[in-house]
Amino acid sequence: MAWIETIGPEDAGGELRALYERYANADGSVDRILQIHALRPASLAAHCALYVQAIHGPSSLSRIEREMLAVEVSRVNGCVY
């Protein structure tokens, strides 16, 4: 597995801290999949914008249907996340 340098929420500052606070879980934790963008906050913002559009944007599919498709695609691709 590749190793990617990250910055945890407790060490984040500036724009990264603001993004972490915006996209944190209810308990204040930040998913590791988001922390991999720590060195490039613009990448984190783009990642989250894509997710929000794909799952919450206008579509003929319901949110549940889109989530189910995402899970199945991840399963087919061997992604454990």
Phi and psi in radians as a Rosetta constraint file:
Dihedral C 1 N 2 CA 2 C 2 CIRCULARHARMONIC -1.263 0.35
Dihedral N 2 CA 2 C 2 N 3 CIRCULARHARMONIC 2.648 0.35
Dihedral C 2 N 3 CA 3 C 3 CIRCULARHARMONIC -1.929 0.35
Dihedral N 3 CA 3 C 3 N 4 CIRCULARHARMONIC 2.228 0.35
Dihedral C 3 N 4 CA 4 C 4 CIRCULARHARMONIC -2.146 0.35
Dihedral N 4 CA 4 C 4 N 5 CIRCULARHARMONIC 2.219 0.35
Dihedral C 4 N 5 CA 5 C 5 CIRCULARHARMONIC -1.149 0.35
Dihedral N 5 CA 5 C 5 N 6 CIRCULARHARMONIC 2.319 0.35
Dihedral C 5 N 6 CA 6 C 6 CIRCULARHARMONIC -2.244 0.35
Dihedral N 6 CA 6 C 6 N 7 CIRCULARHARMONIC 2.913 0.35
Dihedral C 6 N 7 CA 7 C 7 CIRCULARHARMONIC -2.158 0.35
Dihedral N 7 CA 7 C 7 N 8 CIRCULARHARMONIC 2.102 0.35
Dihedral C 7 N 8 CA 8 C 8 CIRCULARHARMONIC -1.259 0.35
Dihedral N 8 CA 8 C 8 N 9 CIRCULARHARMONIC 2.829 0.35
Dihedral C 8 N 9 CA 9 C 9 CIRCULARHARMONIC -0.985 0.35
Dihedral N 9 CA 9 C 9 N 10 CIRCULARHARMONIC -0.601 0.35
Dihedral C 9 N 10 CA 10 C 10 CIRCULARHARMONIC -1.214 0.35
Dihedral N 10 CA 10 C 10 N 11 CIRCULARHARMONIC -0.357 0.35
Dihedral C 10 N 11 CA 11 C 11 CIRCULARHARMONIC -1.875 0.35
Dihedral N 11 CA 11 C 11 N 12 CIRCULARHARMONIC -0.037 0.35
Dihedral C 11 N 12 CA 12 C 12 CIRCULARHARMONIC -1.331 0.35
Dihedral N 12 CA 12 C 12 N 13 CIRCULARHARMONIC 2.575 0.35
Dihedral C 12 N 13 CA 13 C 13 CIRCULARHARMONIC -2.395 0.35
Dihedral N 13 CA 13 C 13 N 14 CIRCULARHARMONIC 2.957 0.35
Dihedral C 13 N 14 CA 14 C 14 CIRCULARHARMONIC 0.954 0.35
Dihedral N 14 CA 14 C 14 N 15 CIRCULARHARMONIC -2.327 0.35
Dihedral C 14 N 15 CA 15 C 15 CIRCULARHARMONIC -1.043 0.35
Dihedral N 15 CA 15 C 15 N 16 CIRCULARHARMONIC -0.706 0.35
Dihedral C 15 N 16 CA 16 C 16 CIRCULARHARMONIC -1.096 0.35
Dihedral N 16 CA 16 C 16 N 17 CIRCULARHARMONIC -0.773 0.35
Dihedral C 16 N 17 CA 17 C 17 CIRCULARHARMONIC -1.036 0.35
Dihedral N 17 CA 17 C 17 N 18 CIRCULARHARMONIC -0.763 0.35
Dihedral C 17 N 18 CA 18 C 18 CIRCULARHARMONIC -1.087 0.35
Dihedral N 18 CA 18 C 18 N 19 CIRCULARHARMONIC -0.726 0.35
Dihedral C 18 N 19 CA 19 C 19 CIRCULARHARMONIC -1.177 0.35
Dihedral N 19 CA 19 C 19 N 20 CIRCULARHARMONIC -0.747 0.35
Dihedral C 19 N 20 CA 20 C 20 CIRCULARHARMONIC -1.032 0.35
Dihedral N 20 CA 20 C 20 N 21 CIRCULARHARMONIC -0.759 0.35
Dihedral C 20 N 21 CA 21 C 21 CIRCULARHARMONIC -1.121 0.35
Dihedral N 21 CA 21 C 21 N 22 CIRCULARHARMONIC -0.660 0.35
Dihedral C 21 N 22 CA 22 C 22 CIRCULARHARMONIC -1.173 0.35
Dihedral N 22 CA 22 C 22 N 23 CIRCULARHARMONIC -0.678 0.35
Dihedral C 22 N 23 CA 23 C 23 CIRCULARHARMONIC -1.879 0.35
Dihedral N 23 CA 23 C 23 N 24 CIRCULARHARMONIC 0.235 0.35
Dihedral C 23 N 24 CA 24 C 24 CIRCULARHARMONIC -1.206 0.35
Dihedral N 24 CA 24 C 24 N 25 CIRCULARHARMONIC 2.716 0.35
Dihedral C 24 N 25 CA 25 C 25 CIRCULARHARMONIC -1.246 0.35
Dihedral N 25 CA 25 C 25 N 26 CIRCULARHARMONIC 2.960 0.35
Dihedral C 25 N 26 CA 26 C 26 CIRCULARHARMONIC -0.986 0.35
Dihedral N 26 CA 26 C 26 N 27 CIRCULARHARMONIC -0.551 0.35
Dihedral C 26 N 27 CA 27 C 27 CIRCULARHARMONIC -1.511 0.35
Dihedral N 27 CA 27 C 27 N 28 CIRCULARHARMONIC 0.078 0.35
Dihedral C 27 N 28 CA 28 C 28 CIRCULARHARMONIC 1.572 0.35
Dihedral N 28 CA 28 C 28 N 29 CIRCULARHARMONIC -0.139 0.35
Dihedral C 28 N 29 CA 29 C 29 CIRCULARHARMONIC -1.323 0.35
Dihedral N 29 CA 29 C 29 N 30 CIRCULARHARMONIC 2.757 0.35
Dihedral C 29 N 30 CA 30 C 30 CIRCULARHARMONIC -2.106 0.35
Dihedral N 30 CA 30 C 30 N 31 CIRCULARHARMONIC 2.193 0.35
Dihedral C 30 N 31 CA 31 C 31 CIRCULARHARMONIC -0.998 0.35
Dihedral N 31 CA 31 C 31 N 32 CIRCULARHARMONIC 2.491 0.35
Dihedral C 31 N 32 CA 32 C 32 CIRCULARHARMONIC -1.050 0.35
Dihedral N 32 CA 32 C 32 N 33 CIRCULARHARMONIC -0.587 0.35
Dihedral C 32 N 33 CA 33 C 33 CIRCULARHARMONIC -1.065 0.35
Dihedral N 33 CA 33 C 33 N 34 CIRCULARHARMONIC -0.458 0.35
Dihedral C 33 N 34 CA 34 C 34 CIRCULARHARMONIC -1.478 0.35
Dihedral N 34 CA 34 C 34 N 35 CIRCULARHARMONIC -0.611 0.35
Dihedral C 34 N 35 CA 35 C 35 CIRCULARHARMONIC -1.157 0.35
Dihedral N 35 CA 35 C 35 N 36 CIRCULARHARMONIC -0.346 0.35
Dihedral C 35 N 36 CA 36 C 36 CIRCULARHARMONIC -1.177 0.35
Dihedral N 36 CA 36 C 36 N 37 CIRCULARHARMONIC -0.241 0.35
Dihedral C 36 N 37 CA 37 C 37 CIRCULARHARMONIC -1.605 0.35
Dihedral N 37 CA 37 C 37 N 38 CIRCULARHARMONIC 0.106 0.35
Dihedral C 37 N 38 CA 38 C 38 CIRCULARHARMONIC -0.945 0.35
Dihedral N 38 CA 38 C 38 N 39 CIRCULARHARMONIC -0.646 0.35
Dihedral C 38 N 39 CA 39 C 39 CIRCULARHARMONIC -1.389 0.35
Dihedral N 39 CA 39 C 39 N 40 CIRCULARHARMONIC -0.183 0.35
Dihedral C 39 N 40 CA 40 C 40 CIRCULARHARMONIC -2.408 0.35
Dihedral N 40 CA 40 C 40 N 41 CIRCULARHARMONIC 1.408 0.35
Dihedral C 40 N 41 CA 41 C 41 CIRCULARHARMONIC -0.934 0.35
Dihedral N 41 CA 41 C 41 N 42 CIRCULARHARMONIC -0.553 0.35
Dihedral C 41 N 42 CA 42 C 42 CIRCULARHARMONIC -1.089 0.35
Dihedral N 42 CA 42 C 42 N 43 CIRCULARHARMONIC -0.596 0.35
Dihedral C 42 N 43 CA 43 C 43 CIRCULARHARMONIC -1.160 0.35
Dihedral N 43 CA 43 C 43 N 44 CIRCULARHARMONIC -0.699 0.35
Dihedral C 43 N 44 CA 44 C 44 CIRCULARHARMONIC -1.091 0.35
Dihedral N 44 CA 44 C 44 N 45 CIRCULARHARMONIC -0.788 0.35
Dihedral C 44 N 45 CA 45 C 45 CIRCULARHARMONIC -1.064 0.35
Dihedral N 45 CA 45 C 45 N 46 CIRCULARHARMONIC -0.735 0.35
Dihedral C 45 N 46 CA 46 C 46 CIRCULARHARMONIC -1.162 0.35
Dihedral N 46 CA 46 C 46 N 47 CIRCULARHARMONIC -0.719 0.35
Dihedral C 46 N 47 CA 47 C 47 CIRCULARHARMONIC -1.006 0.35
Dihedral N 47 CA 47 C 47 N 48 CIRCULARHARMONIC -0.851 0.35
Dihedral C 47 N 48 CA 48 C 48 CIRCULARHARMONIC -1.193 0.35
Dihedral N 48 CA 48 C 48 N 49 CIRCULARHARMONIC -0.654 0.35
Dihedral C 48 N 49 CA 49 C 49 CIRCULARHARMONIC -1.109 0.35
Dihedral N 49 CA 49 C 49 N 50 CIRCULARHARMONIC -0.729 0.35
Dihedral C 49 N 50 CA 50 C 50 CIRCULARHARMONIC -1.100 0.35
Dihedral N 50 CA 50 C 50 N 51 CIRCULARHARMONIC -0.795 0.35
Dihedral C 50 N 51 CA 51 C 51 CIRCULARHARMONIC -1.044 0.35
Dihedral N 51 CA 51 C 51 N 52 CIRCULARHARMONIC -0.851 0.35
Dihedral C 51 N 52 CA 52 C 52 CIRCULARHARMONIC -1.047 0.35
Dihedral N 52 CA 52 C 52 N 53 CIRCULARHARMONIC -0.764 0.35
Dihedral C 52 N 53 CA 53 C 53 CIRCULARHARMONIC -1.143 0.35
Dihedral N 53 CA 53 C 53 N 54 CIRCULARHARMONIC -0.766 0.35
Dihedral C 53 N 54 CA 54 C 54 CIRCULARHARMONIC -1.168 0.35
Dihedral N 54 CA 54 C 54 N 55 CIRCULARHARMONIC -0.682 0.35
Dihedral C 54 N 55 CA 55 C 55 CIRCULARHARMONIC -1.643 0.35
Dihedral N 55 CA 55 C 55 N 56 CIRCULARHARMONIC -0.617 0.35
Dihedral C 55 N 56 CA 56 C 56 CIRCULARHARMONIC -1.920 0.35
Dihedral N 56 CA 56 C 56 N 57 CIRCULARHARMONIC -0.203 0.35
Dihedral C 56 N 57 CA 57 C 57 CIRCULARHARMONIC -1.263 0.35
Dihedral N 57 CA 57 C 57 N 58 CIRCULARHARMONIC 2.991 0.35
Dihedral C 57 N 58 CA 58 C 58 CIRCULARHARMONIC -1.020 0.35
Dihedral N 58 CA 58 C 58 N 59 CIRCULARHARMONIC 2.384 0.35
Dihedral C 58 N 59 CA 59 C 59 CIRCULARHARMONIC -2.906 0.35
Dihedral N 59 CA 59 C 59 N 60 CIRCULARHARMONIC 2.709 0.35
Dihedral C 59 N 60 CA 60 C 60 CIRCULARHARMONIC -1.359 0.35
Dihedral N 60 CA 60 C 60 N 61 CIRCULARHARMONIC -0.190 0.35
Dihedral C 60 N 61 CA 61 C 61 CIRCULARHARMONIC -1.668 0.35
Dihedral N 61 CA 61 C 61 N 62 CIRCULARHARMONIC 2.552 0.35
Dihedral C 61 N 62 CA 62 C 62 CIRCULARHARMONIC -1.288 0.35
Dihedral N 62 CA 62 C 62 N 63 CIRCULARHARMONIC 2.895 0.35
Dihedral C 62 N 63 CA 63 C 63 CIRCULARHARMONIC -1.055 0.35
Dihedral N 63 CA 63 C 63 N 64 CIRCULARHARMONIC -0.734 0.35
Dihedral C 63 N 64 CA 64 C 64 CIRCULARHARMONIC -1.072 0.35
Dihedral N 64 CA 64 C 64 N 65 CIRCULARHARMONIC -0.752 0.35
Dihedral C 64 N 65 CA 65 C 65 CIRCULARHARMONIC -1.097 0.35
Dihedral N 65 CA 65 C 65 N 66 CIRCULARHARMONIC -0.703 0.35
Dihedral C 65 N 66 CA 66 C 66 CIRCULARHARMONIC -1.166 0.35
Dihedral N 66 CA 66 C 66 N 67 CIRCULARHARMONIC -0.713 0.35
Dihedral C 66 N 67 CA 67 C 67 CIRCULARHARMONIC -1.085 0.35
Dihedral N 67 CA 67 C 67 N 68 CIRCULARHARMONIC -0.748 0.35
Dihedral C 67 N 68 CA 68 C 68 CIRCULARHARMONIC -1.096 0.35
Dihedral N 68 CA 68 C 68 N 69 CIRCULARHARMONIC -0.709 0.35
Dihedral C 68 N 69 CA 69 C 69 CIRCULARHARMONIC -1.104 0.35
Dihedral N 69 CA 69 C 69 N 70 CIRCULARHARMONIC -0.728 0.35
Dihedral C 69 N 70 CA 70 C 70 CIRCULARHARMONIC -1.086 0.35
Dihedral N 70 CA 70 C 70 N 71 CIRCULARHARMONIC -0.747 0.35
Dihedral C 70 N 71 CA 71 C 71 CIRCULARHARMONIC -1.117 0.35
Dihedral N 71 CA 71 C 71 N 72 CIRCULARHARMONIC -0.763 0.35
Dihedral C 71 N 72 CA 72 C 72 CIRCULARHARMONIC -1.157 0.35
Dihedral N 72 CA 72 C 72 N 73 CIRCULARHARMONIC -0.720 0.35
Dihedral C 72 N 73 CA 73 C 73 CIRCULARHARMONIC -1.095 0.35
Dihedral N 73 CA 73 C 73 N 74 CIRCULARHARMONIC -0.724 0.35
Dihedral C 73 N 74 CA 74 C 74 CIRCULARHARMONIC -1.091 0.35
Dihedral N 74 CA 74 C 74 N 75 CIRCULARHARMONIC -0.721 0.35
Dihedral C 74 N 75 CA 75 C 75 CIRCULARHARMONIC -1.083 0.35
Dihedral N 75 CA 75 C 75 N 76 CIRCULARHARMONIC -0.834 0.35
Dihedral C 75 N 76 CA 76 C 76 CIRCULARHARMONIC -1.059 0.35
Dihedral N 76 CA 76 C 76 N 77 CIRCULARHARMONIC -0.631 0.35
Dihedral C 76 N 77 CA 77 C 77 CIRCULARHARMONIC -1.438 0.35
Dihedral N 77 CA 77 C 77 N 78 CIRCULARHARMONIC -0.025 0.35
Dihedral C 77 N 78 CA 78 C 78 CIRCULARHARMONIC 1.306 0.35
Dihedral N 78 CA 78 C 78 N 79 CIRCULARHARMONIC 0.373 0.35
Dihedral C 78 N 79 CA 79 C 79 CIRCULARHARMONIC -1.494 0.35
Dihedral N 79 CA 79 C 79 N 80 CIRCULARHARMONIC 2.207 0.35
Dihedral C 79 N 80 CA 80 C 80 CIRCULARHARMONIC -1.595 0.35
Dihedral N 80 CA 80 C 80 N 81 CIRCULARHARMONIC -0.087 0.35
